[in-house]
Amino acid sequence: MTVTLKATHLVNEGSYLVQRSHTSASLEVDGIPVTANTFVVSDPTTILSVRVFQPAITHYEGENGETLSVELFGEESRRLISKGTLEEMYSSSYVFANLDDEFAYKRFLKTWKPVFGESRTEKEPVKLEVVEVRTNSGDPDILSLWNSPKCATKAHLYTLDRTAISLRDFKACCEAHSFDYNIPSHCGIRFAKIDGKYLEFDDMDFSKSPPFIGTLDQCKAEKERLYKRVKDEVKMFIARYRTKPALKNAAEVLSDLGTIRSMVQEATPMKESRDTHTAALAAISKLQTLVRGELLD
């Protein structure tokens, strides 16, 4: 019976990640026994299932060295046992009405001992069922998802941990500037602080968001976006709190614009002034973008 094993084809590595699954068959690779539940091979044909057959009885040998064939032993055993009666509660126990018959049967079994031949080993290739094709993104932050063997390479999907990446990037930026920073143990960098001041990371809590999944290019773009988002916010902090101009600077203007925009948003316009209200918000947003761009250049 051919053993079937499931495997993941690791394309970039040129190898197969093989699962033993529920098979109890003994396996070997390149002549070496494999006991692990998961193992890797580059050539599936090197995996063999190993079956060991217990040795069969070749004949029986008496107390004085005489021999008796398996056939003759069986015939004589059946003749002697036919004089007894099988006990109902014990499937292999016989009761004899005649003590001489019972003695003859037991004496026969004691006299003739089985002689076994050698055990036999069979080895045959296993059948490998590829259930997934996994590619290496080339980036340890971007991990390959389960991909169907029939899925084209360009259609393979990957994922990245946005919380871990943004945390790492934020720490790196802070340490590069020798900032005293604090990050709570939840919500990623959503409530991160530098010098005791919160940063504007309202959009950086991924704890309740679904995992980011996309093509390799999409994952690379998202990773780059996260890095730029973190770096820009740290630059904004420097512009606001570490730059010391003689008069009012652009960072303060940007902060004031944010306050003004919040005030305008909270205002409830009359029907006839609603368009003006919307236009004012748009103008403020445009000015915020311009000032922010100046600060990040």
N, C-alpha and C positions, 0 to 999 in steps of 0.2 A: 504494500500500500504506500503510495507516494505521499510524502509529507509536504504540506503547503505552508509557507511562512510569509508573513506580510512584511513589506519593506518600504522605506522612504528613499527615493533616489535623490542623493545630494549631488546636484548637477555640477556645481563648481569644483567640488572636491573629487569628483569622479569616483564616488563610492556609494555604498548602500547601507542604510541604517536598518538592521534586521531585528524584528521582534520575534521572540520565541513563541509568544502568545500562550495558547493553552495546550500545545503539544507536549507530550511526555516523552517523546522520542529522544534518544541520545543523538547528539550532533558533534561533528568535528569539522574543522576548517584547516586545510593543508596538513591533515593528519594529526592535528592537535585537538583534544576534546574541548568542547565549549560548554560551560555551565552557566554563563551569564544569560539573563533574560533579554538583554539588548546588546548587540555587537555590530561591528562594522566590517564590511569586506569590499574589496574593489572588484572582485570577480565572483559572481554568484555561483558559478559552476564548481567553486572550491568547497562549497557547503555540502556535506554528505550526512544523511541520516544513517545511524548505526543500529542494527538489530542483532542481538545476541540470542541464539536459540540454545536452550538447555540440552545437554547431551541425552541421547536416547539409550535405552537398555539394549545392549547387543546380545546378551545371553545371561544365564544364571550359573552360579558356581557352587558346588556342594562342599561339604566339610573336608573331604579328602582330595579336593582339586578336580573332581569330575565336573563336566559341563552339561548344561541342559538348554536347549534352544528356547527362545521366547514362546514359540508356538506350543511346544510340548509342555512347558511350564503352565501355560494358560489352560491347556486341556486337562492336565492333572489337577490343577487348582479348582477348576470348575467341577470336576468329578467328585472331589472330596467335599466341596462346599455344598453340593447338591443334597448331601445327607443331613444338612442342618436346616434350620428355619430362621429367616431374618426377623430380628426383633422389630416390633412396630415403632418403638420410640428411638431406636438407634439404627441409622441407615447402614452402618458397616459392621454391625455386631450380629453374630449367628449363635443360635442355641441348638445344641445337639441332644437328642434323646438318648443316644448311646455314647458312653464315655470313651469307648475305643475309637469311635468315629471322630469325636472332638480331639482326642490325642493325636490321631493320625493327621488331621488337618493342621493343627498347630505345629506338630513336628515337621511337617512338610515346609511350612513357611520359615521355620527356624533353620532348617537344613540348607535351603537354597537361597543364596543372596544374589541380588542383581549386580551385574557388571555394566558400567556405563562407558559409552564411547566418548569422543571429544566434543566439546561445544562447537557450534558453528556460528560464524559472524557474517552478516550480509551488510554491504554498504551500497547506497544508491543516491544519486543527486536529488536534492529537494526541488520543489517547485516554488519559485519566488513570485509573489503577487505584489506588484508595485501599486501601493494605494495612495501615494503622494509624491509629488515632485517638488523639492525644496531647493531654492537657489540662494546663493550668498550675495547679499546686497553690496558687499565691500565696505560696509559701514556698521560697526558694532551696535550703533543706536537704532539701526533699521533692521527689523527682523522679518524673515519670510514667514508668511502664513501657510496654512494647508492649501496646497494647490493640486488640482486634478492632473493626473498624468497626461490627459488630452488637452490641457490648458496651454495655449501658446505662451512662449516666454514673455512677450510684451504684455500679456494679460495677467501675469502673476501679480499677486497683491502682497503688500508688506504693511507693517505697523511700526509705530514708534511711541515711546512713553513720553508724552509731552511734559508731564509733571517732573520726571527725573531730569529731562534735558534742561528745562527752564531753571530748575533749582541749581543744577551744576553751572549753567551759564551765569546766573546771578552771583553765585559765590565767587566764581572766577573773576568777574568784573569788579566786585567789591574788594577782593584781595589784591587785584592789580593796582588799585588806588589806595590800598591800606585803610579802607573804610571799616568802621565799627558797625556791623550789621546784625540783624536778628531776623530769624525766620521761624514762625510758629510751626508746630509739628503737624499741622493740618492745612488743607487748602493750598498746598504748594507755596508759591510766592505771593499769593493774593494779599496777605497782610504783612509782607516783608517791610522791614524798616532799615534805614541808614541813619546813624546818629540819632536814633529815637524818632525819626520822622517817617511816616508812611509814604510809600510811593504809589503812583497811580497804576496799580496792577489789577483793577477791577475785572479785567477780562482774562486773567491768568489763573483762574481756579478750574482745573480740569478733573477734580475729584469726583464730580457727578456727571461728567460728560462721557459719552461713549468713546472707546479707544479710537485713535486716529488710524484709519485704514485707507490705503491708496496705492497707486503704482509706485515704482521706485522713484520716478521723477517727482511725483507729488509729495512723497515722504521727504525727499531731499529739500524740496521747496519749503515745506512746513518747518523743517528743522532750521533752515536758514532764516525763515520769518521769525521764529522764536528767538533766535540769537539776536537779530536786529532789534526786535521789540525790547528785549532786556537791555541791550547795550544803549539804545536810544533813551530809555527811561533813566538809566544811571547818568547819562550825559545831561539829561534834563535836571537831575538832582544837583549835579555839579554847577550847572548854569544858575540855578536858583539860590543855592546856599554856599557855594564855594567861590564864586566869582565876586569880586569886590570893586565894582565900578564907582566912579566919583558920584554920578547921579543915577537916576532910575534906569535899570537895564531891561533888555528885552524879556528876560525871564520873569521879572516882576510884572511887566505888561501882560505877558501871557497868563500869569496867575490872576491878574485883575480882570482880564477878558473872561476867564472861566467863571469868576464870581458874577460878572455882569450877565453872562449867558444864563446862569442858574436863576438869577432874579427875573430875567425876561421870560424864561420858561414857566416860572411859577405864576406869572401874570395871566389873567383870563381876559382875552380881548373881546370887545363887542363884535357883533357880526360884521359891521362896516369896516372895522379895523383889523380883521383877521389876516388879510393879505399882507398888511403892513407888519403885523407881528411875525408872520412866517418869514417875510423878507429880512426882517431885523435879525432873526436867529440865523438865517443863512449867511448874512453878512458877517456876523460875529464868528461863525464857524470858519468862514473863508479867511478872516483875519487871523484867527488862531492857527490855522494851517500855515499861513505865511510866516508868522512869527516863530512858530515851532521849527519850520524849515530853516530859518536864519540861525536859530540856536544850534541846530544839528549839523550845519555845514562845517 
